[in-house]
Amino acid sequence: MMSGMYAAISGLDAHQTMLDVTANNLANVDTVGYKGQSTVFSDELSQLVASGSAANGFSAGTNPVQVGLGAQVGSIDNVMTAGGVESTGNATDVAIQGSGWLRVANGNVSATPPTFDTTQYTRAGDLTFNASGYLCTQTGQYVLGYAAQSNGAGGYQPNTTGGANNSIVVPPGSTNVTIGPDGSVNYQTPAGASVTAGYISLATFPNEAGLQRDGGSLWSTTAASGVETAGQPGTGTYGKTISGELEQSNVDMGTEFTNMIEAERGYQANASTITTADQMMQTAVQMKQ
């Protein structure tokens, strides 16, 4: 009876965690670029009552007899599928069509050369410009990318030799700001000249599900995710940057409501098991009376 009660208690804890994860998913159903989570259970150790035996001249053999000791949360997995895309018409809103994460960081752009803190990553592409013209996120991180250089034919190309950790700045007063599918941030000067301020960079990982959530739609690397590989949008395996659109949350409300009902029913069943075990224990205690 006691082992059954302990198993049911572990079930309560596991289903409570499942409900917590489901509630967080539902709370972020409208969060731009949010990636949902899923809860996976695993069984705990089982008590071995009798081991299995092989067949012999007198017996056909027996299977092992075990009593399970409950359940536990095996993992809480990040669901990294792409969310739906919503058209906003805002030129600085960017959705990544394909693989890759925007690279952002806090830092001191007044220093020579500029210095940045640890790079973080996001799929929330609701970008903006600050008062000095730097491309940044809504939470104040600078968007990192490649500096632009002349290609010798009147156009521009990314300066990949200078690295991908450069801020992108559009002088205040510029007009017709656009972001191209190759990550180029373009603007028009007051004199009417078309200029490319820089190129947004993207990052990919050996295991992006191993990234750690930092809050504010930001993620950071871990030993599980592996080291980033930075590159230009639209090249190799990197997705394109689509201006005027935003990637929405990938949470499916129908699935989450199903998970919520399942967590509730599982919790109720385990609570009933505890009640039954308690009644059986009381019966055993009262037997001698």
Backbone as CSV, one residue per row, in Angstrom:
resi,resn,N_x,N_y,N_z,CA_x,CA_y,CA_z,C_x,C_y,C_z
1,MET,0.824,-1.208,0.000,0.000,0.000,0.000,0.862,1.263,0.000
2,MET,1.939,1.233,0.798,2.787,2.408,0.889,3.492,2.686,-0.428
3,SER,3.976,1.625,-1.089,4.656,1.839,-2.370,3.684,2.385,-3.403
4,GLY,2.431,1.934,-3.340,1.428,2.471,-4.259,1.160,3.944,-4.000
5,MET,1.196,4.333,-2.725,0.986,5.735,-2.392,2.145,6.592,-2.899
6,TYR,3.366,6.086,-2.717,4.530,6.828,-3.191,4.510,6.965,-4.720
7,ALA,4.094,5.898,-5.412,4.002,5.946,-6.871,2.982,6.995,-7.309
8,ALA,1.850,7.036,-6.598,0.816,8.014,-6.942,1.299,9.439,-6.682
9,ILE,2.060,9.623,-5.616,2.605,10.957,-5.322,3.541,11.410,-6.446
10,SER,4.357,10.482,-6.939,5.242,10.839,-8.059,4.424,11.197,-9.297
11,GLY,3.289,10.523,-9.480,2.403,10.851,-10.594,1.802,12.234,-10.452
12,LEU,1.440,12.608,-9.220,0.938,13.968,-8.975,1.966,15.006,-9.382
13,ASP,3.208,14.786,-8.966,4.274,15.742,-9.254,4.527,15.848,-10.758
14,ALA,4.535,14.697,-11.440,4.798,14.697,-12.882,3.680,15.413,-13.650
15,HIS,2.433,15.154,-13.282,1.317,15.783,-13.980,1.210,17.271,-13.635
16,GLN,1.660,17.658,-12.448,1.704,19.083,-12.117,2.711,19.795,-13.010
17,THR,3.864,19.168,-13.234,4.862,19.750,-14.138,4.320,19.841,-15.561
18,MET,3.603,18.814,-15.987,2.994,18.831,-17.319,2.021,19.994,-17.461
19,LEU,1.225,20.232,-16.413,0.277,21.347,-16.449,1.013,22.683,-16.457
20,ASP,2.123,22.778,-15.715,2.912,24.014,-15.695,3.442,24.336,-17.088
21,VAL,3.959,23.327,-17.778,4.496,23.527,-19.130,3.374,23.925,-20.088
22,THR,2.230,23.252,-19.977,1.087,23.564,-20.837,0.594,24.981,-20.597
23,ALA,0.519,25.384,-19.329,0.068,26.738,-19.009,1.009,27.780,-19.591
24,ASN,2.306,27.512,-19.538,3.276,28.461,-20.098,3.132,28.563,-21.609
25,ASN,2.886,27.429,-22.269,2.668,27.456,-23.720,1.446,28.297,-24.073
26,LEU,0.356,28.092,-23.347,-0.866,28.841,-23.625,-0.686,30.328,-23.335
27,ALA,0.097,30.653,-22.306,0.345,32.056,-21.979,1.121,32.757,-23.093
28,ASN,1.920,31.989,-23.847,2.755,32.567,-24.900,2.216,32.287,-26.297
29,VAL,0.927,32.006,-26.400,0.367,31.674,-27.705,0.451,32.841,-28.682
30,ASP,0.545,34.072,-28.185,0.655,35.247,-29.048,2.020,35.919,-28.956
31,THR,3.010,35.241,-28.371,4.356,35.801,-28.262,5.106,35.602,-29.572
32,VAL,5.619,36.681,-30.129,6.314,36.624,-31.419,7.554,35.739,-31.306
33,GLY,7.673,34.768,-32.210,8.853,33.912,-32.266,8.965,32.887,-31.163
34,TYR,7.903,32.700,-30.353,7.979,31.766,-29.223,8.006,30.320,-29.724
35,LYS,8.815,29.507,-29.047,8.885,28.073,-29.334,8.291,27.297,-28.166
36,GLY,7.320,26.449,-28.451,6.645,25.703,-27.411,7.513,24.612,-26.805
37,GLN,6.981,23.997,-25.750,7.655,22.903,-25.060,6.710,21.719,-24.923
38,SER,7.277,20.544,-24.814,6.475,19.337,-24.589,7.076,18.554,-23.429
39,THR,6.196,17.933,-22.640,6.619,17.168,-21.471,6.607,15.683,-21.801
40,VAL,7.692,15.005,-21.475,7.809,13.561,-21.720,8.044,12.871,-20.381
41,PHE,7.199,11.879,-20.073,7.341,11.129,-18.827,8.211,9.892,-19.044
42,SER,8.817,9.449,-17.963,9.507,8.155,-17.959,9.226,7.473,-16.630
43,ASP,9.297,6.131,-16.621,9.026,5.414,-15.365,10.247,5.455,-14.462
44,GLU,9.979,5.375,-13.152,11.064,5.320,-12.196,11.509,3.865,-12.017
45,LEU,12.429,3.641,-11.104,12.923,2.285,-10.870,11.780,1.357,-10.446
46,SER,11.938,0.098,-10.771,10.948,-0.915,-10.384,11.548,-1.856,-9.351
47,GLN,10.742,-2.199,-8.378,11.178,-3.132,-7.338,11.124,-4.559,-7.880
48,LEU,12.236,-5.280,-7.749,12.305,-6.657,-8.251,11.804,-7.601,-7.171
49,VAL,10.635,-8.209,-7.406,10.063,-9.168,-6.460,10.658,-10.546,-6.682
50,ALA,10.751,-10.963,-7.940,11.341,-12.260,-8.280,11.992,-12.140,-9.642
51,SER,13.197,-12.656,-9.744,13.905,-12.573,-11.018,13.412,-13.638,-11.977
52,GLY,13.672,-13.433,-13.247,13.274,-14.416,-14.241,14.170,-15.639,-14.197
53,SER,13.635,-16.742,-14.664,14.404,-17.994,-14.663,14.334,-18.654,-16.035
54,ALA,15.369,-19.407,-16.348,15.422,-20.088,-17.645,14.675,-21.419,-17.580
55,ALA,14.335,-21.928,-18.729,13.658,-23.230,-18.794,14.624,-24.335,-18.378
56,ASN,14.085,-25.356,-17.721,14.888,-26.528,-17.351,14.047,-27.786,-17.547
57,GLY,14.523,-28.900,-17.025,13.803,-30.142,-17.244,12.483,-30.236,-16.521
58,PHE,12.238,-29.350,-15.566,11.010,-29.428,-14.778,10.104,-28.213,-14.963
59,SER,10.641,-27.084,-15.497,9.867,-25.846,-15.606,10.132,-25.177,-16.948
60,ALA,9.091,-24.499,-17.447,9.237,-23.767,-18.707,9.883,-22.402,-18.517
61,GLY,10.239,-22.069,-17.288,10.843,-20.769,-17.008,9.799,-19.735,-16.612
62,THR,10.242,-18.716,-15.932,9.330,-17.658,-15.490,9.879,-16.294,-15.870
63,ASN,8.977,-15.363,-16.027,9.375,-13.977,-16.292,9.639,-13.256,-14.976
64,PRO,10.443,-12.195,-15.005,10.679,-11.454,-13.761,9.395,-10.804,-13.262
65,VAL,9.260,-10.722,-11.944,8.112,-10.082,-11.305,8.601,-8.761,-10.706
66,GLN,8.029,-7.647,-11.157,8.466,-6.336,-10.701,7.262,-5.460,-10.380
67,VAL,7.448,-4.555,-9.442,6.428,-3.575,-9.093,7.013,-2.188,-9.343
68,GLY,6.359,-1.428,-10.198,6.857,-0.090,-10.513,6.732,0.861,-9.336
69,LEU,7.643,1.818,-9.263,7.667,2.766,-8.151,7.275,4.184,-8.571
70,GLY,6.614,4.307,-9.727,6.092,5.621,-10.081,6.626,6.161,-11.390
71,ALA,6.331,7.431,-11.616,6.712,8.106,-12.849,7.493,9.377,-12.522
72,GLN,8.226,9.856,-13.512,8.965,11.101,-13.366,8.987,11.823,-14.707
73,VAL,9.317,13.093,-14.683,9.454,13.854,-15.922,10.798,13.488,-16.536
74,GLY,10.751,12.786,-17.668,11.985,12.388,-18.331,12.686,13.546,-19.004
75,SER,11.905,14.421,-19.642,12.481,15.589,-20.313,11.391,16.600,-20.608
76,ILE,11.795,17.848,-20.725,10.919,18.912,-21.218,11.585,19.433,-22.483
77,ASP,11.050,19.027,-23.626,11.694,19.274,-24.908,11.236,20.588,-25.530
78,ASN,12.176,21.286,-26.162,11.854,22.477,-26.934,11.364,22.062,-28.317
79,VAL,10.225,22.583,-28.727,9.660,22.285,-30.047,10.106,23.396,-30.996
80,MET,11.050,23.082,-31.878,11.692,24.105,-32.690,11.097,24.260,-34.092
81,THR,9.899,23.763,-34.315,9.273,23.959,-35.616,8.958,25.439,-35.835
82,ALA,8.886,25.844,-37.081,8.608,27.246,-37.401,7.150,27.584,-37.121
83,GLY,6.918,28.781,-36.611,5.559,29.246,-36.398,4.988,29.853,-37.663
84,GLY,3.712,30.161,-37.639,3.087,30.821,-38.778,3.633,32.228,-38.972
85,VAL,3.457,32.762,-40.165,3.981,34.089,-40.503,2.820,35.054,-40.685
86,GLU,2.943,36.219,-40.053,1.918,37.255,-40.150,2.494,38.479,-40.845
87,SER,1.786,38.996,-41.825,2.231,40.183,-42.550,1.907,41.433,-41.740
88,THR,2.908,42.296,-41.556,2.730,43.524,-40.782,2.872,44.783,-41.628
89,GLY,3.603,44.692,-42.736,3.843,45.873,-43.560,4.915,46.794,-43.015
90,ASN,5.472,46.462,-41.852,6.537,47.270,-41.253,7.875,46.812,-41.816
91,ALA,8.629,47.717,-42.415,9.865,47.353,-43.109,10.910,46.748,-42.192
92,THR,10.889,47.095,-40.907,11.911,46.574,-39.993,11.478,45.287,-39.293
93,ASP,10.288,44.777,-39.597,9.879,43.467,-39.102,10.450,42.395,-40.019
94,VAL,11.067,41.380,-39.428,11.758,40.364,-40.223,11.350,38.969,-39.759
95,ALA,10.926,38.149,-40.696,10.678,36.731,-40.434,11.754,35.927,-41.145
96,ILE,12.274,34.910,-40.474,13.310,34.064,-41.067,12.627,32.890,-41.756
97,GLN,12.763,32.847,-43.072,12.157,31.761,-43.849,13.185,30.651,-44.012
98,GLY,13.146,29.705,-43.086,14.123,28.632,-43.104,14.910,28.591,-41.802
99,SER,16.114,28.047,-41.863,16.935,27.866,-40.667,17.668,29.141,-40.292
100,GLY,17.967,29.259,-39.008,18.785,30.374,-38.541,18.124,31.187,-37.451
101,TRP,18.953,31.855,-36.668,18.518,32.710,-35.566,19.190,34.057,-35.692
102,LEU,18.462,35.120,-35.398,19.061,36.449,-35.351,20.071,36.490,-34.214
103,ARG,21.196,37.140,-34.443,22.261,37.245,-33.447,22.213,38.651,-32.841
104,VAL,22.065,38.746,-31.539,21.918,40.038,-30.875,22.789,40.065,-29.623
105,ALA,23.130,41.281,-29.177,23.959,41.415,-27.976,23.894,42.837,-27.453
106,ASN,24.070,42.971,-26.150,24.299,44.278,-25.551,25.766,44.635,-25.737
107,GLY,26.084,45.918,-25.704,27.482,46.298,-25.862,27.685,47.796,-25.869
108,ASN,28.934,48.179,-26.045,29.330,49.586,-26.096,29.759,49.914,-27.519
109,VAL,28.867,50.521,-28.290,29.185,50.834,-29.678,29.997,52.117,-29.798
110,SER,30.177,52.842,-28.686,30.982,54.074,-28.718,32.468,53.772,-28.623
111,ALA,32.815,52.566,-28.163,34.225,52.193,-28.041,34.824,51.944,-29.420
112,THR,36.150,52.019,-29.499,36.849,51.760,-30.761,37.865,50.636,-30.554
113,PRO,37.636,49.448,-31.095,36.414,49.038,-31.794,35.279,48.778,-30.803
114,PRO,34.030,48.707,-31.278,32.895,48.431,-30.383,33.066,47.095,-29.673
115,THR,32.586,47.020,-28.470,32.659,45.771,-27.692,31.250,45.290,-27.385
116,PHE,31.067,43.976,-27.417,29.752,43.388,-27.174,29.847,42.295,-26.129
117,ASP,28.748,42.123,-25.388,28.655,41.041,-24.420,28.402,39.725,-25.156
118,THR,28.125,38.689,-24.389,27.859,37.376,-24.974,26.678,37.443,-25.944
119,THR,26.849,36.847,-27.094,25.802,36.857,-28.113,24.616,36.012,-27.672
120,GLN,23.420,36.534,-27.907,22.184,35.795,-27.680,21.455,35.653,-29.011
121,TYR,20.386,34.863,-28.999,19.729,34.513,-30.260,18.217,34.629,-30.110
122,THR,17.562,34.956,-31.208,16.116,35.122,-31.155,15.514,34.885,-32.538
123,ARG,14.242,34.480,-32.544,13.457,34.402,-33.779,12.406,35.506,-33.811
124,ALA,12.393,36.343,-32.766,11.462,37.470,-32.731,12.049,38.599,-33.572
125,GLY,11.503,38.797,-34.745,12.083,39.743,-35.683,11.452,41.122,-35.691
126,ASP,10.777,41.504,-34.586,10.206,42.852,-34.532,11.310,43.848,-34.169
127,LEU,12.109,44.208,-35.170,13.276,45.060,-34.975,12.902,46.539,-35.094
128,THR,13.817,47.377,-34.641,13.597,48.821,-34.693,14.946,49.533,-34.735
129,PHE,14.923,50.848,-34.860,16.139,51.657,-34.805,16.081,52.543,-33.575
130,ASN,17.224,52.663,-32.868,17.227,53.566,-31.722,17.488,55.002,-32.184
131,ALA,17.631,55.933,-31.242,17.767,57.349,-31.584,19.033,57.633,-32.388
132,SER,20.047,56.764,-32.249,21.301,56.959,-32.978,21.320,56.228,-34.311
133,GLY,20.241,55.513,-34.632,20.151,54.837,-35.917,20.628,53.392,-35.913
134,TYR,20.920,52.819,-34.735,21.380,51.437,-34.677,20.194,50.479,-34.751
135,LEU,20.341,49.443,-35.558,19.311,48.406,-35.654,19.360,47.557,-34.386
136,CYS,18.233,47.418,-33.718,18.208,46.715,-32.438,16.869,46.023,-32.241
137,THR,16.796,45.222,-31.175,15.555,44.540,-30.836,14.693,45.453,-29.975
138,GLN,13.469,45.020,-29.727,12.562,45.808,-28.888,13.035,45.856,-27.436
139,THR,13.890,44.916,-27.042,14.406,44.900,-25.675,15.776,45.553,-25.562
140,GLY,16.281,46.153,-26.653,17.480,46.976,-26.578,18.780,46.335,-26.990
141,GLN,18.780,45.076,-27.445,20.027,44.470,-27.907,20.333,44.922,-29.328
142,TYR,21.617,45.094,-29.616,22.035,45.439,-30.973,21.970,44.195,-31.854
143,VAL,21.482,44.369,-33.088,21.475,43.281,-34.061,22.853,43.210,-34.694
144,LEU,23.467,42.022,-34.681,24.825,41.854,-35.179,24.813,41.341,-36.615
145,GLY,25.839,41.739,-37.350,25.925,41.300,-38.733,27.259,41.671,-39.367
146,TYR,27.268,41.685,-40.675,28.476,41.974,-41.442,28.467,43.433,-41.900
147,ALA,29.652,44.027,-41.933,29.787,45.364,-42.507,29.634,45.264,-44.022
148,ALA,29.197,46.349,-44.653,29.028,46.371,-46.110,30.270,46.972,-46.763
149,GLN,30.637,46.433,-47.905,31.754,46.975,-48.677,31.380,47.000,-50.158
150,SER,32.022,47.865,-50.901,31.719,47.994,-52.326,32.163,46.746,-53.069
151,ASN,31.349,46.326,-54.024,31.704,45.165,-54.843,32.411,45.555,-56.132
152,GLY,32.694,46.857,-56.295,33.403,47.329,-57.478,32.531,47.532,-58.687
153,ALA,31.228,47.241,-58.562,30.325,47.401,-59.702,29.172,48.333,-59.340
154,GLY,29.415,49.200,-58.369,28.380,50.138,-57.960,27.430,49.594,-56.920
155,GLY,27.676,48.384,-56.466,26.821,47.779,-55.451,27.598,47.448,-54.191
156,TYR,26.999,46.617,-53.349,27.618,46.273,-52.076,27.607,44.772,-51.876
157,GLN,28.492,44.314,-50.982,28.549,42.918,-50.582,29.018,42.849,-49.130
158,PRO,28.708,41.768,-48.425,29.131,41.686,-47.021,30.635,41.494,-46.894
159,ASN,31.227,42.175,-45.928,32.649,42.024,-45.645,32.810,40.879,-44.655
160,THR,32.870,39.667,-45.163,32.915,38.482,-44.303,34.234,38.367,-43.558
161,THR,35.295,38.948,-44.086,36.590,38.878,-43.402,36.592,39.709,-42.121
162,GLY,35.687,40.668,-42.026,35.612,41.505,-40.833,34.778,40.899,-39.726
163,GLY,34.261,39.679,-39.942,33.480,39.009,-38.916,32.024,39.411,-38.921
164,ALA,31.224,38.648,-38.152,29.772,38.857,-38.120,29.315,39.606,-36.883
165,ASN,30.250,40.154,-36.113,29.890,40.840,-34.871,29.988,42.347,-35.017
166,ASN,29.313,42.877,-36.016,29.296,44.313,-36.257,27.874,44.841,-36.074
167,SER,27.774,46.032,-35.510,26.459,46.674,-35.412,26.091,47.250,-36.775
168,ILE,24.806,47.463,-36.962,24.305,48.008,-38.221,23.622,49.327,-37.913
169,VAL,24.097,50.410,-38.536,23.583,51.737,-38.229,23.145,52.450,-39.502
170,VAL,21.948,53.024,-39.447,21.401,53.838,-40.532,21.342,55.277,-40.030
171,PRO,22.033,56.214,-40.687,22.049,57.597,-40.196,20.642,58.165,-40.039
172,PRO,20.365,58.824,-38.899,19.049,59.450,-38.721,18.745,60.416,-39.856
173,GLY,17.514,60.440,-40.299,17.123,61.291,-41.411,17.091,60.565,-42.732
174,SER,17.601,59.321,-42.774,17.557,58.527,-43.995,16.128,58.068,-44.266
175,THR,15.850,57.741,-45.504,14.503,57.330,-45.900,14.552,56.001,-46.654
176,ASN,13.361,55.457,-46.918,13.215,54.229,-47.708,14.089,53.085,-47.162
177,VAL,14.007,52.869,-45.859,14.776,51.783,-45.250,14.120,50.447,-45.596
178,THR,14.921,49.520,-46.089,14.421,48.198,-46.453,15.404,47.134,-45.969
179,ILE,14.892,45.927,-45.783,15.728,44.774,-45.436,15.499,43.708,-46.494
180,GLY,16.565,43.297,-47.155,16.456,42.342,-48.242,16.498,40.910,-47.765
181,PRO,16.138,39.952,-48.624,16.174,38.528,-48.256,17.580,38.020,-47.975
182,ASP,18.612,38.780,-48.418,19.993,38.401,-48.141,20.519,39.048,-46.868
183,GLY,19.614,39.664,-46.091,20.012,40.302,-44.848,20.494,41.726,-44.996
184,SER,20.521,42.256,-46.207,21.021,43.616,-46.427,20.054,44.647,-45.853
185,VAL,20.602,45.621,-45.141,19.823,46.737,-44.597,20.151,47.955,-45.447
186,ASN,19.172,48.410,-46.216,19.399,49.468,-47.212,18.632,50.733,-46.835
187,TYR,19.155,51.864,-47.260,18.480,53.145,-47.020,18.851,54.138,-48.121
188,GLN,18.150,55.225,-48.120,18.406,56.290,-49.103,18.817,57.557,-48.355
189,THR,19.920,58.155,-48.796,20.419,59.369,-48.158,19.561,60.564,-48.570
190,PRO,19.657,61.682,-47.824,18.911,62.888,-48.224,19.234,63.349,-49.642
191,ALA,20.453,62.993,-50.126,20.838,63.373,-51.488,20.281,62.425,-52.534
192,GLY,19.635,61.337,-52.084,19.013,60.404,-53.023,19.850,59.185,-53.357
193,ALA,21.037,59.041,-52.748,21.887,57.888,-53.032,21.407,56.674,-52.244
194,SER,21.468,55.498,-52.859,21.093,54.249,-52.205,22.329,53.624,-51.566
195,VAL,22.242,53.310,-50.293,23.390,52.804,-49.533,22.971,51.555,-48.765
196,THR,23.891,50.596,-48.641,23.675,49.422,-47.796,24.454,49.618,-46.505
197,ALA,23.747,49.634,-45.383,24.386,49.897,-44.090,25.129,48.672,-43.577
198,GLY,24.679,47.504,-43.910,25.296,46.267,-43.439,24.391,45.090,-43.736
199,TYR,24.797,43.935,-43.281,24.049,42.709,-43.541,23.773,41.985,-42.220
200,ILE,22.516,41.682,-41.971,22.150,40.900,-40.789,22.761,39.500,-40.901
201,SER,23.311,38.985,-39.812,23.852,37.629,-39.799,22.886,36.686,-39.083
202,LEU,22.938,35.427,-39.435,22.146,34.384,-38.789,23.071,33.331,-38.206
203,ALA,22.564,32.600,-37.223,23.342,31.536,-36.583,22.573,30.224,-36.658
204,THR,23.292,29.148,-36.883,22.732,27.802,-36.802,23.543,27.011,-35.784
205,PHE,22.967,25.878,-35.311,23.588,25.097,-34.250,23.492,23.613,-34.573
206,PRO,24.446,22.816,-34.089,24.340,21.362,-34.285,23.057,20.797,-33.689
207,ASN,22.611,21.362,-32.540,21.393,20.902,-31.875,20.681,22.126,-31.309
208,GLU,19.830,22.748,-32.116,19.185,23.973,-31.652,18.187,23.717,-30.525
209,ALA,17.690,22.478,-30.387,16.796,22.159,-29.277,17.525,22.210,-27.941
210,GLY,18.851,22.251,-27.974,19.638,22.334,-26.752,19.896,23.749,-26.291
211,LEU,19.354,24.752,-26.991,19.513,26.140,-26.561,18.774,26.377,-25.245
212,GLN,19.254,27.353,-24.499,18.653,27.690,-23.205,17.830,28.960,-23.319
213,ARG,16.620,28.937,-22.766,15.752,30.110,-22.769,16.236,31.127,-21.735
214,ASP,16.403,32.379,-22.177,16.833,33.447,-21.277,15.718,34.424,-20.948
215,GLY,14.517,34.202,-21.502,13.426,35.151,-21.301,13.499,36.278,-22.314
216,GLY,12.371,36.953,-22.515,12.342,38.043,-23.491,12.549,37.566,-24.913
217,SER,12.168,36.325,-25.214,12.343,35.705,-26.539,13.811,35.542,-26.914
218,LEU,14.703,35.523,-25.922,16.136,35.369,-26.155,16.588,33.977,-25.723
219,TRP,17.603,33.473,-26.417,18.172,32.160,-26.134,19.692,32.293,-26.072
220,SER,20.335,31.342,-25.406,21.796,31.316,-25.366,22.286,29.887,-25.572
221,THR,23.552,29.764,-25.931,24.116,28.444,-26.211,24.393,27.678,-24.914
222,THR,24.408,26.360,-25.031,24.785,25.469,-23.930,25.699,24.394,-24.515
223,ALA,26.211,23.542,-23.634,27.020,22.428,-24.111,26.194,21.496,-24.988
224,ALA,24.880,21.438,-24.731,24.006,20.560,-25.518,23.760,21.105,-26.920
225,SER,23.669,22.432,-27.055,23.365,23.020,-28.365,24.567,23.016,-29.295
226,GLY,25.765,23.080,-28.725,26.954,23.219,-29.549,27.220,24.667,-29.880
227,VAL,28.337,24.916,-30.532,28.770,26.274,-30.862,28.054,26.758,-32.116
228,GLU,27.744,28.043,-32.153,27.066,28.627,-33.311,27.951,28.606,-34.550
229,THR,27.300,28.606,-35.702,27.965,28.858,-36.979,27.234,30.017,-37.624
230,ALA,27.919,31.148,-37.784,27.294,32.358,-38.313,27.432,32.404,-39.828
231,GLY,26.424,32.978,-40.479,26.460,33.099,-41.927,25.473,34.135,-42.421
232,GLN,25.467,34.355,-43.727,24.593,35.351,-44.341,23.267,34.725,-44.762
233,PRO,22.157,35.401,-44.522,20.860,34.884,-44.956,20.833,34.611,-46.463
234,GLY,20.155,33.531,-46.807,20.010,33.196,-48.219,21.180,32.459,-48.820
235,THR,22.189,32.127,-48.024,23.334,31.373,-48.515,23.416,30.045,-47.781
236,GLY,23.882,29.007,-48.466,24.028,27.701,-47.836,22.720,27.212,-47.237
237,THR,22.785,26.832,-45.977,21.602,26.311,-45.271,20.851,27.399,-44.514
238,TYR,21.271,28.646,-44.642,20.632,29.731,-43.895,19.363,30.201,-44.595
239,GLY,18.324,30.460,-43.789,17.073,30.946,-44.347,17.174,32.379,-44.816
240,LYS,16.124,32.840,-45.472,16.081,34.218,-45.966,15.383,35.117,-44.942
241,THR,15.742,36.382,-44.950,15.099,37.366,-44.076,13.999,38.061,-44.875
242,ILE,12.761,37.812,-44.507,11.617,38.348,-45.234,11.104,39.582,-44.502
243,SER,11.235,40.724,-45.140,10.841,41.989,-44.519,9.328,42.155,-44.531
244,GLY,8.809,42.857,-43.512,7.384,43.142,-43.438,6.555,42.009,-42.901
245,GLU,7.204,40.979,-42.332,6.488,39.839,-41.785,7.107,39.437,-40.453
246,LEU,6.317,38.760,-39.620,6.784,38.299,-38.317,6.407,36.836,-38.115
247,GLU,7.346,36.066,-37.573,7.051,34.692,-37.212,6.295,34.673,-35.882
248,GLN,5.175,33.996,-35.855,4.357,33.928,-34.658,4.741,32.711,-33.809
249,SER,4.099,32.563,-32.686,4.319,31.411,-31.810,3.936,30.123,-32.540
250,ASN,4.678,29.051,-32.272,4.342,27.762,-32.894,3.448,26.902,-32.005
251,VAL,2.862,27.499,-30.962,1.975,26.772,-30.057,0.638,26.494,-30.740
252,ASP,0.200,25.237,-30.697,-1.099,24.848,-31.232,-2.082,24.748,-30.068
253,MET,-3.099,25.612,-30.055,-4.009,25.670,-28.918,-4.791,24.375,-28.738
254,GLY,-5.164,23.736,-29.833,-5.899,22.476,-29.731,-5.089,21.414,-29.004
255,THR,-3.814,21.307,-29.363,-2.940,20.336,-28.708,-2.760,20.668,-27.232
256,GLU,-2.600,21.959,-26.930,-2.376,22.353,-25.537,-3.607,22.115,-24.669
257,PHE,-4.805,22.344,-25.197,-6.017,22.064,-24.423,-6.157,20.560,-24.177
258,THR,-5.768,19.759,-25.159,-5.782,18.307,-24.962,-4.807,17.906,-23.868
259,ASN,-3.603,18.509,-23.896,-2.611,18.221,-22.856,-3.102,18.667,-21.480
260,MET,-3.815,19.785,-21.446,-4.321,20.291,-20.169,-5.346,19.321,-19.574
261,ILE,-6.238,18.815,-20.414,-7.239,17.848,-19.940,-6.558,16.564,-19.493
262,GLU,-5.556,16.118,-20.256,-4.831,14.895,-19.912,-4.113,15.054,-18.567
263,ALA,-3.493,16.218,-18.347,-2.802,16.460,-17.076,-3.792,16.472,-15.911
264,GLU,-4.961,17.072,-16.139,-5.975,17.133,-15.085,-6.487,15.738,-14.731
265,ARG,-6.790,14.950,-15.765,-7.307,13.601,-15.518,-6.243,12.723,-14.849
266,GLY,-5.015,12.842,-15.279,-3.943,12.081,-14.654,-3.749,12.459,-13.199
267,TYR,-3.849,13.755,-12.921,-3.713,14.228,-11.539,-4.848,13.683,-10.672
268,GLN,-6.080,13.727,-11.207,-7.234,13.218,-10.461,-7.096,11.726,-10.205
269,ALA,-6.617,10.967,-11.197,-6.486,9.517,-11.033,-5.465,9.191,-9.945
270,ASN,-4.342,9.911,-9.939,-3.331,9.661,-8.918,-3.812,10.088,-7.537
271,ALA,-4.595,11.171,-7.465,-5.166,11.597,-6.184,-6.135,10.539,-5.661
272,SER,-6.911,9.929,-6.560,-7.827,8.861,-6.151,-7.058,7.646,-5.654
273,THR,-5.919,7.370,-6.273,-5.092,6.248,-5.826,-4.596,6.478,-4.402
274,ILE,-4.193,7.698,-4.102,-3.731,8.020,-2.745,-4.866,7.847,-1.741
275,THR,-6.058,8.314,-2.120,-7.223,8.170,-1.226,-7.528,6.698,-0.961
276,THR,-7.488,5.888,-2.009,-7.760,4.456,-1.864,-6.701,3.776,-0.998
277,ALA,-5.431,4.099,-1.219,-4.345,3.517,-0.424,-4.493,3.906,1.039
278,ASP,-4.915,5.153,1.283,-5.120,5.607,2.662,-6.254,4.826,3.330
279,GLN,-7.337,4.585,2.602,-8.457,3.826,3.159,-8.056,2.382,3.458
280,MET,-7.254,1.788,2.561,-6.795,0.419,2.798,-5.887,0.356,4.019
281,MET,-5.078,1.368,4.202,-4.189,1.407,5.355,-4.991,1.547,6.649
282,GLN,-6.023,2.365,6.614,-6.870,2.515,7.793,-7.567,1.193,8.131
283,THR,-8.010,0.462,7.091,-8.652,-0.829,7.315,-7.683,-1.799,7.985
284,ALA,-6.423,-1.794,7.524,-5.429,-2.691,8.101,-5.147,-2.337,9.558
285,VAL,-5.116,-1.042,9.870,-4.840,-0.609,11.241,-5.990,-0.979,12.174
286,GLN,-7.208,-0.916,11.661,-8.376,-1.177,12.493,-8.737,-2.661,12.614
287,MET,-8.035,-3.516,11.878,-8.380,-4.953,11.864,-8.313,-5.572,13.251
288,LYS,-7.319,-5.223,14.046,-7.158,-5.868,15.353,-8.234,-5.424,16.352
289,GLN,-8.950,-4.382,16.020,-10.020,-3.927,16.900,-11.290,-4.768,16.674
